[in-house]
Each structure stands twice: as C-alpha cells, then as structure tokens.
Amino acid sequence: MSHWFYDFLAALGYSHPLHPVLVHVPAGMSIGALGFSILAALTKQAAFRATAYHVAVFALAFTLLAIPVGIFDWQRFYGGAWFFEIQIKAVLAALYLLLIASAAVIGRRCLESKALPVLYFASVVTVAGLGFFGGQLVYHGFTPEAPVQFKIGRQVFDSHCSGCHRRGENILEPNMPLRNAPQLHDFAEFLAFIRNPRMPDGSPGVMPQFGSDRISDLHARELFDYLNFAFVASNRPASAQ
Ligand code: HEC
C-alpha cells in the first residue's frame, strides 16, 4: 500500500527508513515534558507546567505519525516479519501511546494533576526502551555472535571496526571486505596492517591507523582470533553460520 511512496522517495534519492527520523520528536518531547515538569516543581512556576503539557501534546501528535510510519517501514524493510525486537517494540509503542495520550487528556482537565509528572516519567522510560530495541534492530548483526572465548576480540571489533566493517563487509571500499581478507591468515601481517593500513597499491586509504594506544598487541591478538572465527569461512564448522 505504502510502496509507491517509498518508491517515489527512492527515485528522489532517499532510500532509508522514515521511522527513525520521526521518532526523535516524541522522544525529545517526552524528555522535554519531564524536564519542564521538574522545573515547575522546583520553581513553583505554573508557566513551566503548561509548557510541559504543550510539549507532551506535541509528542502525542508525532507519535500518531511515527507509529503508522514505523509499521510501513517494517513492511518495507523487514517484510513484516514478526520477530522478537518487533514484538517488544509493538508492546512498548502501545504503552507509550497510552501514557502520552493519558497525559494529554488529564492535562486538558487539570494541569495541577499529580498524575502528569508520573506519566511524563513513565513515557521517558518507555521511549528509552523503544530506542534501545530500535538500536538492537539496526545494529545487532553488525557484530556476529561468538563463543565466550572470543568475547574480548568481539568487543574490540564492536567498538573499533564494526562501523565500517559491519558483518565483515566494507562500507567504504566494498571490494576490500574484511571477510576472508588476506591479512587474516597471519597475525604479524594483520598487526602491521591495522597499525598502518594500506590500499593494495601501497598508498594510504581511508581506514584509520590503530596504534598500540588504541588497540594493544594483546587485544589485537584477541581481535585476530575473533575475526578468524567470525569471518574466515574455512575456520568454522559448517553448522556455526
Ligand atoms: C573508517 C572506516 C574503517 C574502520 C573503522 C576500520 N576499517 Fe578496515 N578498512 C577500511 C577501508 C576503507 C579499507 C580499505 C583499505 C584502506 O582504506 O586502507 C579497509 C581495509 C581493511 C582490511 C583489508 C581488507 C582487504 O580485503 O584487503 C582489513 C583486514 C581491515 N580493514 C581490518 C580492520 C579492522 C580489524 C578494524 C578495526 C580495528 C578496521 N578495519 C576498522 C575502513 C575501515
């Protein structure tokens, strides 16, 4: 149903999901509502209470937009598959809508209601959960799971490499993926490469240098072992991937 709209945006050059762009508004506004209601309690100024309420109504308006767009994104980018993160997000989104809509209804009757700060607070907690599971959805899988002996190497990969080499790919130089890279055969060669990365012709590329102040030799070894496990097909039992 919504495909023509995404196709239209893609024709204009925008092919990303829309939900992450929109959700910043309810998330930020919920934090704002809580912030202003705390300010109202501290300063006893009624104007802050009114601001908190107006901000919450704004959050509600954008939630009514963000939820259907989230459903469209889910259909478009995940084929409507009903997996764990989506289930949690559906429950949290329903809860968030209930909380922020209740705040809008109660505040309309009485801005002094003691329920309002509680609802603002609960909406911030819920929105944090929604953000966390949204992040899981997008970034999980960038860093493949591995048995516990690769834990340190996996953490080093997650914090230093996975941004550019998600899932063993290379987002900047697609023809030079990490998966099955020649440097993964020999540790000395690998260490020399991350200390001073080069393009195949020997010229410096875009990959940053990782000196021993950022990744110690010891951690580089752990990283090397993890990369061999995660991204060198011949090192893994067929059942592990
Ligand atoms: C800013 C993006 C970026 C980050 C972060 C990054 N790389 Fe790279 N990587 C590249 C690019 C671009 C290349 C292509 C060569 C170059 O630019 O020097 C590359 C090439 C490589 C290659 C050679 C692949 C081949 O097929 O020859 C290896 C191995 C590698 N990176 C490992 C790592 C490791 C390990 C880390 C983390 C410690 C890391 N990279 C972090 C962008 C990055």
Boltz pocket constraint, residues with backbone or C-beta under 6 A from the ligand:
constraints:
  - pocket:
      binder: B
      contacts: [[A, 156], [A, 157], [A, 160], [A, 161], [A, 162], [A, 163], [A, 164], [A, 165], [A, 170], [A, 172], [A, 173], [A, 175], [A, 176], [A, 177], [A, 178], [A, 179], [A, 181], [A, 182], [A, 183], [A, 184], [A, 193], [A, 194], [A, 197], [A, 198], [A, 199], [A, 203], [A, 204], [A, 205], [A, 206], [A, 207], [A, 208], [A, 210], [A, 215], [A, 223]]
      max_distance: 6.0
